């Protein structure tokens, strides 16, 4: 077991985390830029120094042992503390020093992205020395990252509520029902009734969409997907109808590949939220960024498809 941490120990720990993030020794070669035998030797050295096995690797694949999973959390905490200490030591006297991890879902609407960028710009005018770390993940993964404190702010669509997290609506997104140019309803697009659309096969999300309501939720669902790219692929096949974000479908409409079935009747609005841990667990950095998000939304004015940040 470690009695004192050395530079070698820290280097071996970083190698181990790179292996975990890559999903195995072989895929970690590209990240670490060294050969598989060298990585295996370094991993074995770390396990010898610890006195226990961190992972299983071989023909059956890569997997963490129970101790290895616990060590991952401890190692990330250690390296984060080291990075924070180094930043604080270099910036003694600054008001805000540390790291701000922001997680987002993919394909955020342009107007919403502009507001987030504005918030970052405002934050950068503060007396700060903060390193931004921005990830793109699914909503479920964002909540897990928040709970494990690997990020401090999540932005996206969340269909349930974790009691220990706070959800603040920051904008809304309109979803419309579409068909592809090869679909039988394409010629009627714009005037398709919900009853006519219900006779055809649909692609739907694999997670709950409470905002859709019973009036827009199709019953003839023959395909499901967990992201808008996959739904778009199913709709573009001409075999399914499906709902897509209006901003996301715009490029396909421009190219004549998609058409909205009935923009007035077959639509719903999805609220997107900024998620953080409860106020008592938030750092000054997070509080400052929330203030800047509020200011960014206020400065750009009210738009029909967006709501201001409230706290």
ZADO-1210 file (C-alpha; in nm, 4 decimals, padded with zeros to 6 digits):
<atoms>
<atom x="00.0000" y="00.0000" z="00.0000" code="UNK" pos="1"/>
<atom x="00.1015" y="00.3620" z="-00.0474" code="UNK" pos="2"/>
<atom x="00.2796" y="00.5101" z="00.2529" code="UNK" pos="3"/>
<atom x="00.3818" y="00.8270" z="00.0709" code="UNK" pos="4"/>
<atom x="00.2720" y="00.9465" z="-00.2717" code="UNK" pos="5"/>
<atom x="00.5509" y="00.9972" z="-00.5219" code="UNK" pos="6"/>
<atom x="00.5597" y="01.1468" z="-00.8698" code="UNK" pos="7"/>
<atom x="00.5707" y="00.7900" z="-01.0015" code="UNK" pos="8"/>
<atom x="00.2523" y="00.7053" z="-00.8120" code="UNK" pos="9"/>
<atom x="00.0710" y="01.0036" z="-00.9580" code="UNK" pos="10"/>
<atom x="00.1871" y="00.9157" z="-01.3082" code="UNK" pos="11"/>
<atom x="00.0681" y="00.5558" z="-01.2660" code="UNK" pos="12"/>
<atom x="-00.2677" y="00.6763" z="-01.1340" code="UNK" pos="13"/>
<atom x="-00.3130" y="00.8998" z="-01.4389" code="UNK" pos="14"/>
<atom x="-00.2314" y="00.6049" z="-01.6650" code="UNK" pos="15"/>
<atom x="-00.4879" y="00.3912" z="-01.4852" code="UNK" pos="16"/>
<atom x="-00.7616" y="00.6555" z="-01.5213" code="UNK" pos="17"/>
<atom x="-00.6784" y="00.6912" z="-01.8912" code="UNK" pos="18"/>
<atom x="-00.7287" y="00.3151" z="-01.9264" code="UNK" pos="19"/>
<atom x="-01.0640" y="00.3365" z="-01.7461" code="UNK" pos="20"/>
<atom x="-01.1833" y="00.6294" z="-01.9585" code="UNK" pos="21"/>
<atom x="-01.0752" y="00.4558" z="-02.2799" code="UNK" pos="22"/>
<atom x="-01.2417" y="00.1297" z="-02.1774" code="UNK" pos="23"/>
<atom x="-00.9346" y="-00.0919" z="-02.1749" code="UNK" pos="24"/>
<atom x="-00.5593" y="-00.1203" z="-02.2229" code="UNK" pos="25"/>
<atom x="-00.5685" y="-00.1514" z="-02.6024" code="UNK" pos="26"/>
<atom x="-00.7872" y="00.1558" z="-02.6725" code="UNK" pos="27"/>
<atom x="-00.5806" y="00.3567" z="-02.4211" code="UNK" pos="28"/>
<atom x="-00.2778" y="00.3352" z="-02.6510" code="UNK" pos="29"/>
<atom x="-00.4044" y="00.6226" z="-02.8646" code="UNK" pos="30"/>
<atom x="-00.4680" y="00.8403" z="-02.5596" code="UNK" pos="31"/>
<atom x="-00.1365" y="00.7697" z="-02.3879" code="UNK" pos="32"/>
<atom x="00.0666" y="00.7425" z="-02.7092" code="UNK" pos="33"/>
<atom x="00.2604" y="00.4393" z="-02.5837" code="UNK" pos="34"/>
<atom x="00.2480" y="00.0694" z="-02.6633" code="UNK" pos="35"/>
<atom x="00.0227" y="-00.1880" z="-02.5046" code="UNK" pos="36"/>
<atom x="00.3068" y="-00.3692" z="-02.3285" code="UNK" pos="37"/>
<atom x="00.4236" y="-00.0463" z="-02.1628" code="UNK" pos="38"/>
<atom x="00.0698" y="00.0341" z="-02.0440" code="UNK" pos="39"/>
<atom x="00.0246" y="-00.3195" z="-01.9095" code="UNK" pos="40"/>
<atom x="00.3544" y="-00.2942" z="-01.7211" code="UNK" pos="41"/>
<atom x="00.2569" y="00.0398" z="-01.5675" code="UNK" pos="42"/>
<atom x="-00.0819" y="-00.0970" z="-01.4640" code="UNK" pos="43"/>
<atom x="00.0782" y="-00.4028" z="-01.3070" code="UNK" pos="44"/>
<atom x="00.3252" y="-00.1790" z="-01.1205" code="UNK" pos="45"/>
<atom x="00.0385" y="00.0263" z="-00.9758" code="UNK" pos="46"/>
<atom x="-00.1439" y="-00.2879" z="-00.8640" code="UNK" pos="47"/>
<atom x="00.1745" y="-00.4177" z="-00.7011" code="UNK" pos="48"/>
<atom x="00.2230" y="-00.0924" z="-00.5119" code="UNK" pos="49"/>
<atom x="-00.1405" y="-00.0970" z="-00.3983" code="UNK" pos="50"/>
<atom x="-00.1439" y="-00.4624" z="-00.3078" code="UNK" pos="51"/>
<atom x="-00.4652" y="-00.5521" z="-00.4912" code="UNK" pos="52"/>
<atom x="-00.6001" y="-00.6018" z="-00.8417" code="UNK" pos="53"/>
<atom x="-00.7714" y="-00.3037" z="-00.9997" code="UNK" pos="54"/>
<atom x="-00.9236" y="-00.4608" z="-01.3091" code="UNK" pos="55"/>
<atom x="-00.9731" y="-00.7734" z="-01.5110" code="UNK" pos="56"/>
<atom x="-00.8342" y="-00.7673" z="-01.8642" code="UNK" pos="57"/>
<atom x="-00.8015" y="-01.0337" z="-02.1254" code="UNK" pos="58"/>
<atom x="-01.0095" y="-01.2130" z="-02.3846" code="UNK" pos="59"/>
<atom x="-01.3251" y="-01.1613" z="-02.1797" code="UNK" pos="60"/>
<atom x="-01.2762" y="-00.7852" z="-02.1979" code="UNK" pos="61"/>
<atom x="-01.1951" y="-00.5069" z="-01.9543" code="UNK" pos="62"/>
<atom x="-01.3799" y="-00.4622" z="-01.6250" code="UNK" pos="63"/>
<atom x="-01.3056" y="-00.3034" z="-01.2895" code="UNK" pos="64"/>
<atom x="-01.2867" y="-00.5095" z="-00.9740" code="UNK" pos="65"/>
<atom x="-01.4906" y="-00.3910" z="-00.6737" code="UNK" pos="66"/>
<atom x="-01.1764" y="-00.2355" z="-00.5257" code="UNK" pos="67"/>
<atom x="-01.0863" y="-00.0913" z="-00.8633" code="UNK" pos="68"/>
<atom x="-01.4196" y="00.0914" z="-00.8870" code="UNK" pos="69"/>
<atom x="-01.3645" y="00.2440" z="-00.5441" code="UNK" pos="70"/>
<atom x="-01.0096" y="00.3374" z="-00.6362" code="UNK" pos="71"/>
<atom x="-01.1329" y="00.5210" z="-00.9485" code="UNK" pos="72"/>
<atom x="-01.3433" y="00.7544" z="-00.7338" code="UNK" pos="73"/>
<atom x="-01.0594" y="00.8113" z="-00.4876" code="UNK" pos="74"/>
<atom x="-00.8105" y="00.8732" z="-00.7697" code="UNK" pos="75"/>
<atom x="-01.0330" y="01.1275" z="-00.9432" code="UNK" pos="76"/>
<atom x="-01.0844" y="01.3103" z="-00.6141" code="UNK" pos="77"/>
<atom x="-00.7090" y="01.3157" z="-00.5546" code="UNK" pos="78"/>
<atom x="-00.6164" y="01.4480" z="-00.8988" code="UNK" pos="79"/>
<atom x="-00.8922" y="01.7071" z="-00.8893" code="UNK" pos="80"/>
<atom x="-00.7635" y="01.8288" z="-00.5513" code="UNK" pos="81"/>
<atom x="-00.4080" y="01.8489" z="-00.6876" code="UNK" pos="82"/>
<atom x="-00.5217" y="02.0477" z="-00.9913" code="UNK" pos="83"/>
<atom x="-00.7269" y="02.2815" z="-00.7748" code="UNK" pos="84"/>
<atom x="-00.4377" y="02.3348" z="-00.5334" code="UNK" pos="85"/>
<atom x="-00.2019" y="02.4172" z="-00.8193" code="UNK" pos="86"/>
<atom x="-00.4470" y="02.6664" z="-00.9639" code="UNK" pos="87"/>
<atom x="-00.5079" y="02.8271" z="-00.6258" code="UNK" pos="88"/>
<atom x="-00.1352" y="02.8518" z="-00.5546" code="UNK" pos="89"/>
<atom x="-00.0767" y="03.0255" z="-00.8882" code="UNK" pos="90"/>
<atom x="-00.3643" y="03.2649" z="-00.8362" code="UNK" pos="91"/>
<atom x="-00.3505" y="03.3644" z="-00.4720" code="UNK" pos="92"/>
<atom x="-00.5539" y="03.6800" z="-00.4314" code="UNK" pos="93"/>
<atom x="-00.8043" y="03.6034" z="-00.7038" code="UNK" pos="94"/>
<atom x="-01.1666" y="03.5884" z="-00.5868" code="UNK" pos="95"/>
<atom x="-01.2747" y="03.2817" z="-00.7858" code="UNK" pos="96"/>
<atom x="-01.0248" y="03.0017" z="-00.8394" code="UNK" pos="97"/>
<atom x="-01.0952" y="02.6434" z="-00.9412" code="UNK" pos="98"/>
<atom x="-01.2734" y="02.4380" z="-01.2074" code="UNK" pos="99"/>
<atom x="-01.6265" y="02.4666" z="-01.3420" code="UNK" pos="100"/>
<atom x="-01.7562" y="02.1503" z="-01.5077" code="UNK" pos="101"/>
<atom x="-02.0539" y="02.2028" z="-01.7389" code="UNK" pos="102"/>
<atom x="-02.2415" y="01.9146" z="-01.8979" code="UNK" pos="103"/>
<atom x="-02.4756" y="01.9628" z="-02.1935" code="UNK" pos="104"/>
<atom x="-02.6883" y="01.7492" z="-02.4187" code="UNK" pos="105"/>
<atom x="-02.6108" y="01.7557" z="-02.7894" code="UNK" pos="106"/>
<atom x="-02.7633" y="01.9886" z="-03.0507" code="UNK" pos="107"/>
<atom x="-02.8656" y="02.2703" z="-02.8190" code="UNK" pos="108"/>
<atom x="-03.0742" y="02.5308" z="-03.0087" code="UNK" pos="109"/>
<atom x="-02.8665" y="02.8158" z="-03.1533" code="UNK" pos="110"/>
<atom x="-03.0425" y="03.0860" z="-02.9526" code="UNK" pos="111"/>
<atom x="-02.9917" y="02.8907" z="-02.6298" code="UNK" pos="112"/>
<atom x="-02.6236" y="02.8281" z="-02.7094" code="UNK" pos="113"/>
<atom x="-02.5811" y="03.2025" z="-02.7641" code="UNK" pos="114"/>
<atom x="-02.7125" y="03.2712" z="-02.4155" code="UNK" pos="115"/>
<atom x="-02.4801" y="03.0164" z="-02.2600" code="UNK" pos="116"/>
<atom x="-02.1863" y="03.1681" z="-02.4503" code="UNK" pos="117"/>
<atom x="-02.2916" y="03.5104" z="-02.3249" code="UNK" pos="118"/>
<atom x="-02.2918" y="03.3789" z="-01.9676" code="UNK" pos="119"/>
<atom x="-01.9390" y="03.2447" z="-02.0140" code="UNK" pos="120"/>
<atom x="-01.8270" y="03.5798" z="-02.1552" code="UNK" pos="121"/>
<atom x="-01.9714" y="03.7605" z="-01.8533" code="UNK" pos="122"/>
<atom x="-01.8079" y="03.5135" z="-01.6166" code="UNK" pos="123"/>
<atom x="-01.4700" y="03.5740" z="-01.7793" code="UNK" pos="124"/>
<atom x="-01.4893" y="03.9442" z="-01.6898" code="UNK" pos="125"/>
<atom x="-01.4888" y="03.8554" z="-01.3188" code="UNK" pos="126"/>
<atom x="-01.1838" y="03.8443" z="-01.0933" code="UNK" pos="127"/>
<atom x="-01.1333" y="03.4768" z="-01.1597" code="UNK" pos="128"/>
<atom x="-00.8964" y="03.2049" z="-01.2631" code="UNK" pos="129"/>
<atom x="-01.1329" y="02.9217" z="-01.3450" code="UNK" pos="130"/>
<atom x="-01.0797" y="02.6356" z="-01.5853" code="UNK" pos="131"/>
<atom x="-01.3910" y="02.5404" z="-01.7817" code="UNK" pos="132"/>
<atom x="-01.4515" y="02.1731" z="-01.8548" code="UNK" pos="133"/>
<atom x="-01.7453" y="02.1129" z="-02.0906" code="UNK" pos="134"/>
<atom x="-01.8861" y="01.7681" z="-02.1710" code="UNK" pos="135"/>
<atom x="-02.1677" y="01.6508" z="-02.3991" code="UNK" pos="136"/>
<atom x="-02.3645" y="01.3629" z="-02.2519" code="UNK" pos="137"/>
<atom x="-02.7163" y="01.2196" z="-02.2253" code="UNK" pos="138"/>
<atom x="-02.9528" y="01.3637" z="-01.9597" code="UNK" pos="139"/>
<atom x="-02.9184" y="01.0577" z="-01.7369" code="UNK" pos="140"/>
<atom x="-02.5406" y="01.0733" z="-01.7529" code="UNK" pos="141"/>
<atom x="-02.5457" y="01.4446" z="-01.6686" code="UNK" pos="142"/>
<atom x="-02.7428" y="01.3760" z="-01.3507" code="UNK" pos="143"/>
<atom x="-02.4984" y="01.1021" z="-01.2516" code="UNK" pos="144"/>
<atom x="-02.2032" y="01.3344" z="-01.3138" code="UNK" pos="145"/>
<atom x="-02.3668" y="01.6032" z="-01.0995" code="UNK" pos="146"/>
<atom x="-02.4297" y="01.3609" z="-00.8144" code="UNK" pos="147"/>
<atom x="-02.0693" y="01.2374" z="-00.8267" code="UNK" pos="148"/>
<atom x="-01.9499" y="01.6023" z="-00.8419" code="UNK" pos="149"/>
<atom x="-01.7626" y="01.5497" z="-01.1687" code="UNK" pos="150"/>
<atom x="-01.9562" y="01.8431" z="-01.3122" code="UNK" pos="151"/>
<atom x="-02.1223" y="02.1323" z="-01.1332" code="UNK" pos="152"/>
<atom x="-02.3793" y="02.2464" z="-01.3913" code="UNK" pos="153"/>
<atom x="-02.5943" y="02.0416" z="-01.6286" code="UNK" pos="154"/>
<atom x="-02.7993" y="02.1838" z="-01.9150" code="UNK" pos="155"/>
<atom x="-03.0564" y="01.9777" z="-02.1013" code="UNK" pos="156"/>
<atom x="-03.3932" y="01.8037" z="-02.1015" code="UNK" pos="157"/>
<atom x="-03.4621" y="01.6005" z="-01.7864" code="UNK" pos="158"/>
<atom x="-03.7804" y="01.3924" z="-01.7687" code="UNK" pos="159"/>
<atom x="-03.7610" y="01.3158" z="-01.3958" code="UNK" pos="160"/>
<atom x="-03.6379" y="01.4989" z="-01.0886" code="UNK" pos="161"/>
<atom x="-03.3601" y="01.3864" z="-00.8527" code="UNK" pos="162"/>
<atom x="-03.4499" y="01.5218" z="-00.5057" code="UNK" pos="163"/>
<atom x="-03.0960" y="01.6347" z="-00.4233" code="UNK" pos="164"/>
<atom x="-03.0640" y="01.8425" z="-00.7437" code="UNK" pos="165"/>
<atom x="-03.2193" y="02.1782" z="-00.8332" code="UNK" pos="166"/>
<atom x="-03.3760" y="02.2306" z="-01.1774" code="UNK" pos="167"/>
<atom x="-03.4177" y="02.5796" z="-01.3245" code="UNK" pos="168"/>
<atom x="-03.5945" y="02.6249" z="-01.6576" code="UNK" pos="169"/>
<atom x="-03.3854" y="02.8331" z="-01.8968" code="UNK" pos="170"/>
<atom x="-03.5480" y="02.7884" z="-02.2374" code="UNK" pos="171"/>
<atom x="-03.8066" y="02.5843" z="-02.4248" code="UNK" pos="172"/>
<atom x="-03.7923" y="02.3922" z="-02.7501" code="UNK" pos="173"/>
<atom x="-04.0794" y="02.3267" z="-02.9920" code="UNK" pos="174"/>
<atom x="-04.1140" y="01.9746" z="-03.1253" code="UNK" pos="175"/>
<atom x="-04.3162" y="01.9165" z="-03.4450" code="UNK" pos="176"/>
<atom x="-04.4308" y="01.5970" z="-03.6156" code="UNK" pos="177"/>
<atom x="-04.2558" y="01.5285" z="-03.9477" code="UNK" pos="178"/>
<atom x="-04.2595" y="01.2895" z="-04.2397" code="UNK" pos="179"/>
<atom x="-03.9953" y="01.2272" z="-04.5075" code="UNK" pos="180"/>
<atom x="-04.0312" y="01.2934" z="-04.8792" code="UNK" pos="181"/>
<atom x="-04.0747" y="00.9207" z="-04.9451" code="UNK" pos="182"/>
<atom x="-04.3599" y="00.8853" z="-04.6950" code="UNK" pos="183"/>
<atom x="-04.7198" y="00.8509" z="-04.8256" code="UNK" pos="184"/>
<atom x="-04.8283" y="01.1587" z="-04.6262" code="UNK" pos="185"/>
<atom x="-04.5641" y="01.3904" z="-04.7724" code="UNK" pos="186"/>
<atom x="-04.7979" y="01.5289" z="-05.0397" code="UNK" pos="187"/>
<atom x="-05.0504" y="01.6233" z="-04.7692" code="UNK" pos="188"/>
<atom x="-04.7904" y="01.7704" z="-04.5320" code="UNK" pos="189"/>
<atom x="-04.9170" y="02.0783" z="-04.3524" code="UNK" pos="190"/>
<atom x="-05.2777" y="01.9579" z="-04.3451" code="UNK" pos="191"/>
<atom x="-05.2485" y="01.6028" z="-04.2090" code="UNK" pos="192"/>
<atom x="-05.4988" y="01.5414" z="-03.9312" code="UNK" pos="193"/>
<atom x="-05.3937" y="01.3618" z="-03.6113" code="UNK" pos="194"/>
<atom x="-05.6433" y="01.0876" z="-03.6986" code="UNK" pos="195"/>
<atom x="-05.4810" y="01.0274" z="-04.0384" code="UNK" pos="196"/>
<atom x="-05.1308" y="01.0334" z="-03.8869" code="UNK" pos="197"/>
<atom x="-05.2364" y="00.7782" z="-03.6264" code="UNK" pos="198"/>
<atom x="-05.2890" y="00.5205" z="-03.9029" code="UNK" pos="199"/>
<atom x="-04.9164" y="00.5183" z="-03.9832" code="UNK" pos="200"/>
<atom x="-04.6110" y="00.3833" z="-03.8023" code="UNK" pos="201"/>
<atom x="-04.4213" y="00.6142" z="-03.5671" code="UNK" pos="202"/>
<atom x="-04.0746" y="00.6485" z="-03.4200" code="UNK" pos="203"/>
<atom x="-04.0764" y="00.7622" z="-03.0582" code="UNK" pos="204"/>
<atom x="-03.8327" y="00.8339" z="-02.7785" code="UNK" pos="205"/>
<atom x="-03.7341" y="00.5473" z="-02.5487" code="UNK" pos="206"/>
<atom x="-03.7725" y="00.7710" z="-02.2430" code="UNK" pos="207"/>
<atom x="-04.0858" y="00.9432" z="-02.1056" code="UNK" pos="208"/>
<atom x="-04.2006" y="01.2719" z="-02.2590" code="UNK" pos="209"/>
<atom x="-04.4575" y="01.4116" z="-02.0145" code="UNK" pos="210"/>
<atom x="-04.4809" y="01.7355" z="-02.2132" code="UNK" pos="211"/>
<atom x="-04.6126" y="01.5535" z="-02.5180" code="UNK" pos="212"/>
<atom x="-04.9408" y="01.4720" z="-02.3480" code="UNK" pos="213"/>
<atom x="-05.1930" y="01.2108" z="-02.4538" code="UNK" pos="214"/>
<atom x="-05.3134" y="01.4150" z="-02.7517" code="UNK" pos="215"/>
<atom x="-04.9772" y="01.4036" z="-02.9300" code="UNK" pos="216"/>
<atom x="-04.8419" y="01.0686" z="-02.8102" code="UNK" pos="217"/>
<atom x="-04.8812" y="00.8135" z="-03.0940" code="UNK" pos="218"/>
<atom x="-05.0103" y="00.4625" z="-03.0322" code="UNK" pos="219"/>
<atom x="-04.8694" y="00.2909" z="-03.3408" code="UNK" pos="220"/>
<atom x="-04.5023" y="00.3066" z="-03.2309" code="UNK" pos="221"/>
<atom x="-04.2861" y="00.0531" z="-03.4144" code="UNK" pos="222"/>
<atom x="-03.9433" y="00.2061" z="-03.3459" code="UNK" pos="223"/>
<atom x="-03.7844" y="00.3767" z="-03.0466" code="UNK" pos="224"/>
<atom x="-03.4615" y="00.5729" z="-02.9994" code="UNK" pos="225"/>
<atom x="-03.2880" y="00.7573" z="-02.7176" code="UNK" pos="226"/>
<atom x="-03.1732" y="01.0656" z="-02.9100" code="UNK" pos="227"/>
<atom x="-03.2929" y="01.3000" z="-03.1830" code="UNK" pos="228"/>
<atom x="-03.0308" y="01.1851" z="-03.4366" code="UNK" pos="229"/>
<atom x="-03.1685" y="00.8336" z="-03.4256" code="UNK" pos="230"/>
<atom x="-03.5299" y="00.9543" z="-03.4470" code="UNK" pos="231"/>
<atom x="-03.4352" y="01.1694" z="-03.7477" code="UNK" pos="232"/>
<atom x="-03.2765" y="00.8675" z="-03.9170" code="UNK" pos="233"/>
<atom x="-03.5945" y="00.6656" z="-03.8683" code="UNK" pos="234"/>
<atom x="-03.8154" y="00.9465" z="-03.9994" code="UNK" pos="235"/>
<atom x="-03.5887" y="01.0111" z="-04.2993" code="UNK" pos="236"/>
<atom x="-03.6230" y="00.6458" z="-04.3959" code="UNK" pos="237"/>
<atom x="-03.9783" y="00.7248" z="-04.5043" code="UNK" pos="238"/>
<atom x="-04.1083" y="00.4369" z="-04.2937" code="UNK" pos="239"/>
<atom x="-04.1940" y="00.6291" z="-03.9766" code="UNK" pos="240"/>
<atom x="-04.3448" y="00.9548" z="-03.8614" code="UNK" pos="241"/>
<atom x="-04.1785" y="01.1267" z="-03.5694" code="UNK" pos="242"/>
<atom x="-04.1362" y="01.4402" z="-03.3626" code="UNK" pos="243"/>
<atom x="-03.8162" y="01.6424" z="-03.3935" code="UNK" pos="244"/>
<atom x="-03.7020" y="01.9782" z="-03.2535" code="UNK" pos="245"/>
<atom x="-03.8086" y="02.2507" z="-03.4952" code="UNK" pos="246"/>
<atom x="-03.4599" y="02.4021" z="-03.5110" code="UNK" pos="247"/>
<atom x="-03.3034" y="02.0597" z="-03.5752" code="UNK" pos="248"/>
<atom x="-03.5417" y="01.9709" z="-03.8578" code="UNK" pos="249"/>
<atom x="-03.5004" y="02.3102" z="-04.0321" code="UNK" pos="250"/>
<atom x="-03.2031" y="02.2006" z="-04.2444" code="UNK" pos="251"/>
<atom x="-03.3908" y="01.8943" z="-04.3706" code="UNK" pos="252"/>
<atom x="-03.6940" y="02.1066" z="-04.4549" code="UNK" pos="253"/>
<atom x="-03.4724" y="02.3430" z="-04.6534" code="UNK" pos="254"/>
<atom x="-03.3406" y="02.0489" z="-04.8571" code="UNK" pos="255"/>
<atom x="-03.6911" y="01.9129" z="-04.9155" code="UNK" pos="256"/>
<atom x="-03.6210" y="01.5937" z="-04.7205" code="UNK" pos="257"/>
<atom x="-03.8777" y="01.6508" z="-04.4447" code="UNK" pos="258"/>
<atom x="-04.2107" y="01.8274" z="-04.4045" code="UNK" pos="259"/>
<atom x="-04.4156" y="01.9111" z="-04.0954" code="UNK" pos="260"/>
<atom x="-04.7414" y="01.7155" z="-04.0823" code="UNK" pos="261"/>
<atom x="-04.9525" y="01.9819" z="-03.9141" code="UNK" pos="262"/>
<atom x="-04.7583" y="02.2615" z="-03.7373" code="UNK" pos="263"/>
<atom x="-05.0695" y="02.3895" z="-03.5604" code="UNK" pos="264"/>
<atom x="-05.2106" y="02.0679" z="-03.4179" code="UNK" pos="265"/>
<atom x="-04.9183" y="01.8251" z="-03.3970" code="UNK" pos="266"/>
<atom x="-04.6626" y="01.9948" z="-03.1794" code="UNK" pos="267"/>
<atom x="-04.5564" y="02.0218" z="-02.8168" code="UNK" pos="268"/>
<atom x="-04.3038" y="02.2234" z="-02.6201" code="UNK" pos="269"/>
<atom x="-04.0181" y="02.0780" z="-02.4133" code="UNK" pos="270"/>
<atom x="-03.8626" y="02.2728" z="-02.1287" code="UNK" pos="271"/>
<atom x="-03.4846" y="02.2643" z="-02.0881" code="UNK" pos="272"/>
<atom x="-03.3265" y="02.3169" z="-01.7491" code="UNK" pos="273"/>
<atom x="-03.0034" y="02.4181" z="-01.5862" code="UNK" pos="274"/>
<atom x="-02.9355" y="02.1672" z="-01.3083" code="UNK" pos="275"/>
<atom x="-02.7067" y="02.2056" z="-01.0090" code="UNK" pos="276"/>
<atom x="-02.6726" y="02.0546" z="-00.6678" code="UNK" pos="277"/>
<atom x="-02.8764" y="02.2092" z="-00.3866" code="UNK" pos="278"/>
<atom x="-02.7806" y="02.5643" z="-00.2918" code="UNK" pos="279"/>
<atom x="-02.6005" y="02.4623" z="00.0279" code="UNK" pos="280"/>
<atom x="-02.3650" y="02.2436" z="-00.1774" code="UNK" pos="281"/>
<atom x="-02.2831" y="02.5030" z="-00.4446" code="UNK" pos="282"/>
<atom x="-01.9504" y="02.6812" z="-00.4581" code="UNK" pos="283"/>
<atom x="-01.8987" y="03.0531" z="-00.5156" code="UNK" pos="284"/>
<atom x="-01.7945" y="02.9670" z="-00.8714" code="UNK" pos="285"/>
<atom x="-02.1259" y="02.7942" z="-00.9418" code="UNK" pos="286"/>
<atom x="-02.3249" y="03.0752" z="-00.7832" code="UNK" pos="287"/>
<atom x="-02.1393" y="03.3296" z="-00.9966" code="UNK" pos="288"/>
<atom x="-02.2096" y="03.1328" z="-01.3148" code="UNK" pos="289"/>
<atom x="-02.5802" y="03.1052" z="-01.2277" code="UNK" pos="290"/>
<atom x="-02.5901" y="03.4834" z="-01.1825" code="UNK" pos="291"/>
<atom x="-02.4254" y="03.5263" z="-01.5221" code="UNK" pos="292"/>
<atom x="-02.6734" y="03.2878" z="-01.6853" code="UNK" pos="293"/>
<atom x="-02.9552" y="03.4957" z="-01.5399" code="UNK" pos="294"/>
<atom x="-02.7971" y="03.8179" z="-01.6671" code="UNK" pos="295"/>
<atom x="-02.7315" y="03.6688" z="-02.0128" code="UNK" pos="296"/>
<atom x="-03.0939" y="03.5681" z="-02.0568" code="UNK" pos="297"/>
<atom x="-03.2193" y="03.9038" z="-01.9312" code="UNK" pos="298"/>
<atom x="-02.9861" y="04.1058" z="-02.1542" code="UNK" pos="299"/>
<atom x="-03.0978" y="03.9300" z="-02.4719" code="UNK" pos="300"/>
<atom x="-03.4613" y="03.9997" z="-02.4006" code="UNK" pos="301"/>
<atom x="-03.7676" y="03.7832" z="-02.4081" code="UNK" pos="302"/>
<atom x="-03.8346" y="03.5625" z="-02.7100" code="UNK" pos="303"/>
<atom x="-04.1435" y="03.3596" z="-02.7790" code="UNK" pos="304"/>
<atom x="-03.9656" y="03.0245" z="-02.7448" code="UNK" pos="305"/>
<atom x="-03.7552" y="03.1083" z="-02.4402" code="UNK" pos="306"/>
<atom x="-03.8137" y="03.1812" z="-02.0764" code="UNK" pos="307"/>
<atom x="-03.5811" y="03.3713" z="-01.8424" code="UNK" pos="308"/>
<atom x="-03.3726" y="03.2031" z="-01.5791" code="UNK" pos="309"/>
<atom x="-03.5307" y="03.2251" z="-01.2357" code="UNK" pos="310"/>
<atom x="-03.3701" y="03.1229" z="-00.9094" code="UNK" pos="311"/>
</atoms>
